[in-house]
Amino acid sequence: MLQSFKMALKSIWSNKMRSFLTMLGIIIGVASVIILVSVVNGYMSSVIESFASMGVNQISVNVTNTASRVLSADEMYEFFDENPDLFEDMTPVVSVNMPLKNGNDTMSGTSIRGYSEAYLNIKDYTLYTGRNLSYADCMAEQKVALMGYYTALTLFGSADSAVGEKIKIGPNAFTVVGVVERQDEDELEEGGTDDFVWVPYTVAAKMGRSTNISNYILTSVSTDNSDECTDTIETFLYSIYKNDDYYTVTANSELLDELNSQIAMMSTMLGGIAGISLLVAGVGVMNIMLVSVTERTREIGIRKALGAKRAVIMQQFVIEAAVTSSIGGIIGIFLGSVVTGVIGNAMGISATPSMGAIALSFGVSVGIGLLFGYMPASRAATLNPIDALRSD
């Protein structure tokens, strides 16, 4: 075995250019698998992180109120209070489509919505300064506002000076009671994660001239019971609307599971496409090994005449093919790892070579060497010694 390995290295070294061209297909195939799978996984991981930041345990409820079937916020809160073992927090959601002003300064891209005091906890945000919206604010319909870091910075010059100041949302004046800590560490921009104003949902509903709220967000105690939570909500809503066309219930955990499934399928598909180049490389290995057998026919005849067994001859050429593929695989791993890091940095994602992709691509490259090296090795092992010695 050791002697065959040494002879394989000697043969590869004596035909450096031909060996490199043989390895090139393996190098490209292995590098392609690693790059594609790792970059896709890195990109999808960033998507999942962004998705998870929305709250994996959140459940969104959207209802369509009619003249005869109406779900009030009080009824929704009563349902929430009856199921403390399933739900942790809840808030109505009311959008406000009005301009935000401070004196002559107007912000048109700011997200303005009405929530309960629970939304700060649902988003897992912390206060930078001031206080959160309170239950009393919602019940008394106080015109107070909690704003994002960018919004406070833009309107008042600094987040510290915003608390206690007045802003106008449409024709209504609000007092800023707090500023949420900065979320985006890279860049503050209009319409970003730090550009928002939250007001009590009761006030927002009146500003929209409708007390019928259509959207709610609940959080489950655990993501493990999200199915039970959604079933419980749907049963409750059906008891009111008698028709499931009037409501939708969406759990973020279910969407995340579906996203993970799609990512796994895409990663496998791209890895398979890149793996085709490994198959093509295997054909190249086989062709070169057939050429090698032809060139060394006389050497094979001499070895067989001196008593070399068929298994030894076969082992020599199989090992040579496997060594060629292995060296190509190692170079491919190095190249793929370097290029993956470069592409990841260029795309602004954390793309690290997947150990699974490395192990799979290297294993396939070695397997291809063994598989496609078998036929040339078998041909060499079955040569007639007399015919081989007579070969020029």
C-alpha positions in Angstrom: 0.0 0.0 0.0 2.8 2.5 1.0 4.8 1.5 -2.1 1.8 2.1 -4.3 1.2 5.5 -2.7 4.8 6.5 -3.3 4.6 5.4 -6.9 1.4 7.4 -7.3 3.1 10.6 -6.1 6.0 9.9 -8.3 3.8 9.4 -11.4 1.9 12.6 -10.5 5.1 14.6 -10.1 6.6 13.3 -13.3 3.6 14.6 -15.3 2.9 17.8 -13.4 1.0 19.7 -16.1 -1.2 16.7 -17.1 -1.9 15.9 -13.4 -2.8 19.6 -12.7 -5.2 19.7 -15.6 -6.7 16.4 -14.3 -7.1 17.9 -10.9 -8.5 21.2 -12.2 -12.0 19.7 -12.7 -11.9 18.4 -9.1 -10.6 21.7 -7.8 -13.4 23.7 -9.5 -16.1 21.2 -8.5 -15.1 21.1 -4.8 -14.6 24.9 -4.7 -18.0 25.4 -6.4 -19.9 23.2 -3.9 -18.3 24.9 -0.9 -18.8 28.4 -2.3 -22.4 28.0 -3.4 -23.6 26.1 -0.3 -21.7 28.4 2.2 -22.7 31.7 0.6 -26.4 30.6 0.3 -26.4 29.4 3.9 -24.7 32.7 5.0 -27.3 34.8 3.1 -30.2 32.7 4.4 -28.9 32.9 7.9 -29.0 36.7 7.7 -32.5 36.5 6.4 -33.5 34.2 9.3 -31.9 36.6 11.8 -33.8 39.5 10.3 -37.0 37.4 10.4 -36.3 36.2 14.0 -35.8 39.8 15.1 -39.5 40.3 14.4 -40.2 37.8 17.2 -40.4 34.1 16.6 -43.1 33.7 19.2 -45.3 36.3 17.7 -48.8 35.5 16.4 -50.5 38.0 14.1 -54.3 38.2 14.0 -56.2 40.0 11.3 -60.0 40.3 11.4 -62.6 41.8 9.1 -65.3 43.4 11.1 -68.8 43.7 9.6 -72.0 45.4 10.6 -73.2 42.2 12.3 -69.9 40.6 13.4 -67.5 42.8 15.3 -64.5 41.8 17.6 -63.8 44.6 20.1 -60.4 45.1 21.8 -62.1 44.4 25.1 -63.3 41.0 23.9 -59.8 40.2 22.6 -58.3 41.2 25.9 -60.8 39.1 27.7 -59.8 36.1 25.6 -56.1 36.9 26.3 -56.7 37.0 30.1 -58.5 33.6 30.0 -55.5 31.9 28.5 -52.4 32.9 30.6 -50.8 29.5 30.1 -50.7 30.0 26.3 -50.1 33.8 25.8 -47.5 36.1 27.3 -48.3 39.5 25.8 -50.9 41.1 23.5 -51.4 44.4 21.8 -53.9 45.9 19.3 -52.3 47.4 16.2 -53.6 50.6 14.6 -51.9 52.3 11.7 -52.0 56.1 11.6 -51.6 57.7 8.1 -50.9 61.3 9.1 -47.8 63.5 8.8 -45.5 63.9 11.8 -44.4 67.5 12.5 -42.4 69.5 15.0 -42.7 73.2 14.1 -41.8 73.5 10.5 -40.1 70.1 10.3 -42.1 67.4 8.7 -41.3 63.6 8.6 -43.2 61.7 5.9 -41.5 58.3 6.1 -41.9 57.7 9.8 -44.0 54.7 10.9 -46.8 55.9 13.2 -48.8 53.3 14.9 -51.0 52.7 18.0 -50.0 50.0 20.4 -50.5 49.0 24.0 -47.9 49.2 26.7 -47.0 45.6 26.0 -45.4 46.3 22.6 -42.1 47.4 24.0 -41.7 44.0 25.6 -43.0 42.2 22.5 -40.3 43.8 20.4 -37.7 43.2 23.2 -36.7 46.9 23.0 -35.3 48.9 25.9 -35.8 52.6 26.7 -33.0 55.1 26.1 -34.7 57.8 28.1 -38.1 58.6 29.6 -40.9 56.1 30.1 -42.9 53.6 28.2 -46.6 53.9 27.2 -48.8 52.8 30.1 -52.1 51.0 30.6 -53.4 54.2 32.1 -52.4 56.1 28.9 -54.5 53.7 26.8 -57.5 53.7 29.1 -57.5 57.5 29.5 -56.7 58.1 25.9 -53.8 60.3 26.7 -52.0 62.0 23.8 -48.5 60.8 24.6 -45.9 59.3 22.3 -42.9 57.0 22.4 -40.5 57.5 19.6 -37.5 55.9 17.9 -33.9 57.1 18.3 -33.7 58.4 14.7 -37.0 60.3 14.9 -36.0 62.0 18.2 -32.6 62.9 16.7 -34.1 64.4 13.6 -36.8 66.4 15.2 -35.0 67.6 18.4 -31.3 67.4 17.6 -30.7 64.7 20.2 -32.6 61.8 21.8 -32.0 63.3 25.3 -33.8 66.5 24.6 -36.9 64.9 23.1 -38.7 63.9 26.4 -41.4 66.4 27.4 -41.4 68.1 24.0 -44.5 68.4 21.8 -45.0 66.9 18.3 -48.0 67.0 16.0 -49.5 64.0 14.3 -52.0 65.4 11.8 -53.9 68.1 13.8 -53.3 66.4 17.1 -50.6 67.5 19.6 -48.7 64.8 21.5 -46.2 64.9 24.4 -43.1 62.8 24.0 -42.7 60.6 27.1 -39.9 58.4 26.0 -37.3 57.4 23.4 -36.4 53.8 22.5 -32.7 52.8 22.5 -31.0 52.8 19.1 -31.6 49.5 17.2 -29.5 49.9 14.1 -25.8 50.3 15.0 -24.7 50.7 11.4 -26.8 53.5 10.0 -29.7 55.7 11.0 -32.0 56.4 8.1 -35.4 57.6 7.3 -37.9 54.7 7.3 -35.4 52.5 9.2 -35.8 50.5 12.4 -35.3 53.6 14.5 -37.8 55.9 12.7 -41.1 55.4 14.4 -43.7 56.9 16.8 -45.9 54.8 19.0 -49.1 56.2 20.6 -51.8 54.5 22.7 -53.9 52.3 20.5 -57.1 53.9 21.8 -56.0 57.3 20.6 -54.8 56.0 17.2 -58.2 54.3 16.7 -60.1 57.5 17.4 -57.7 59.4 15.0 -58.8 56.9 12.3 -62.4 57.6 13.2 -63.1 53.9 14.0 -63.1 52.1 17.2 -63.1 48.7 15.4 -59.6 47.4 15.5 -58.6 44.8 12.8 -55.1 43.8 13.8 -53.6 42.3 16.9 -50.3 40.8 17.9 -50.0 38.1 20.6 -46.9 36.3 21.8 -46.9 32.7 22.9 -45.4 31.6 26.2 -43.3 29.1 24.2 -42.7 28.5 20.5 -43.3 24.8 21.2 -47.0 25.4 21.7 -47.6 27.7 18.7 -49.9 25.2 17.1 -52.1 25.1 20.2 -52.1 28.9 20.4 -53.2 29.3 16.8 -55.9 26.6 17.2 -57.2 28.3 20.3 -57.3 31.7 18.6 -59.1 30.3 15.5 -61.7 28.6 17.7 -62.4 31.8 19.5 -62.6 33.8 16.3 -64.9 31.3 14.7 -67.3 31.5 17.6 -67.7 35.2 16.7 -67.5 35.3 12.9 -68.9 31.8 12.1 -66.8 31.9 8.9 -63.1 31.5 8.7 -62.9 33.9 5.7 -63.3 36.8 8.1 -60.0 36.3 9.9 -56.4 35.1 9.5 -54.0 33.8 12.2 -50.3 33.6 11.3 -47.6 32.4 13.7 -44.1 33.6 12.9 -42.7 30.2 14.1 -44.6 28.4 11.4 -43.2 30.9 8.8 -39.7 30.3 10.2 -40.1 26.6 9.9 -41.2 26.9 6.3 -38.3 29.3 5.6 -35.8 26.8 7.0 -37.3 24.0 4.9 -37.0 26.1 1.8 -33.4 27.0 2.6 -32.4 23.4 3.1 -34.0 22.5 -0.2 -32.3 25.4 -2.0 -28.9 24.5 -0.5 -29.2 20.9 -1.5 -30.3 21.8 -5.0 -27.4 24.2 -5.5 -24.9 21.7 -4.0 -26.2 19.1 -6.5 -25.8 21.5 -9.4 -22.2 22.3 -8.4 -21.7 18.5 -7.8 -22.3 17.9 -11.6 -18.9 19.5 -12.2 -17.4 16.8 -9.9 -19.0 14.1 -12.1 -17.5 15.7 -15.2 -14.1 15.9 -13.4 -14.4 12.2 -12.7 -14.7 11.5 -16.4 -11.5 13.5 -16.9 -9.8 11.4 -14.2 -10.8 8.2 -16.0 -9.6 9.4 -19.3 -6.2 10.5 -18.0 -5.8 7.2 -16.1 -6.6 5.3 -19.3 -3.9 7.3 -21.0 -1.5 6.5 -18.1 -2.3 2.7 -18.5 -1.6 2.9 -22.2 1.7 4.7 -21.6 2.8 2.2 -19.0 1.8 -1.0 -20.6 5.3 -2.2 -20.9 6.0 -1.4 -17.2 2.9 -3.4 -16.3 4.1 -6.3 -18.4 7.5 -6.3 -16.6 5.9 -6.2 -13.2 3.5 -9.1 -14.0 6.3 -11.1 -15.5 8.2 -10.7 -12.3 5.2 -12.1 -10.3 3.2 -9.0 -9.4 -0.4 -10.1 -8.7 -3.4 -8.7 -10.3 -4.6 -7.1 -7.1 -1.3 -5.2 -6.7 -1.4 -3.8 -10.2 -5.0 -2.8 -9.7 -4.2 -1.2 -6.3 -1.5 0.9 -7.9 -3.7 2.6 -10.4 -6.7 3.0 -8.1 -4.5 4.6 -5.5 -3.0 6.9 -8.1 -6.5 8.0 -9.2 -7.6 8.5 -5.6 -4.4 10.5 -4.7 -4.9 12.7 -7.8 -8.5 13.4 -6.7 -7.6 13.9 -3.1 -5.0 16.5 -3.9 -7.4 18.3 -6.1 -10.0 18.1 -3.4 -7.7 19.7 -0.8 -6.7 22.5 -3.2 -10.5 23.0 -3.9 -11.3 23.2 -0.2 -8.6 25.9 0.3 -9.7 27.8 -2.8 -13.4 27.5 -1.9 -12.8 28.7 1.7 -10.9 31.8 0.5 -13.4 32.8 -2.2 -16.3 32.2 0.2 -14.8 34.7 2.7 -14.2 37.2 -0.1 -17.8 36.9 -1.4 -19.2 37.1 2.1 -17.4 40.3 2.8 -18.5 41.8 -0.5 -22.1 40.9 0.2 -21.9 42.0 3.8 -22.9 38.6 5.2 -21.3 36.1 7.5 -20.4 33.4 5.0 -18.2 30.7 6.5 -17.3 27.4 4.8 -19.8 24.8 5.9 -18.1 21.7 7.4 -20.9 19.6 5.9 -20.1 21.0 2.4 -16.4 20.5 2.9 -16.8 16.9 4.1 -19.3 16.1 1.4 -17.3 17.6 -1.5 -14.0 16.1 -0.4 -15.6 12.7 0.2 -17.2 12.8 -3.3 -13.9 13.9 -4.9 -12.1 10.9 -3.3 -15.0 8.6 -4.2 -14.9 9.8 -7.8 -11.1 9.0 -7.9 -11.8 5.5 -6.7 -14.9 5.0 -8.9 -13.5 6.4 -12.1 -10.0 5.0 -11.4 -11.4 1.4 -11.1 -12.0 0.8 -14.9 -8.4 1.9 -16.0 -7.0 -0.1 -13.0 -9.0 -3.1 -14.0 -7.8 -2.9 -17.6 -4.2 -2.7 -16.4 -4.6 -5.6 -14.1 -6.1 -7.9 -16.8 -3.3 -7.2 -19.4 -1.6 -10.3 -20.7 2.1 -10.1 -19.6 3.4 -11.2 -23.0 1.2 -8.7 -25.0 2.2 -6.0 -22.5 5.9 -6.7 -22.9 5.6 -6.6 -26.7 4.0 -3.2 -26.5 6.0 -0.2 -27.8 
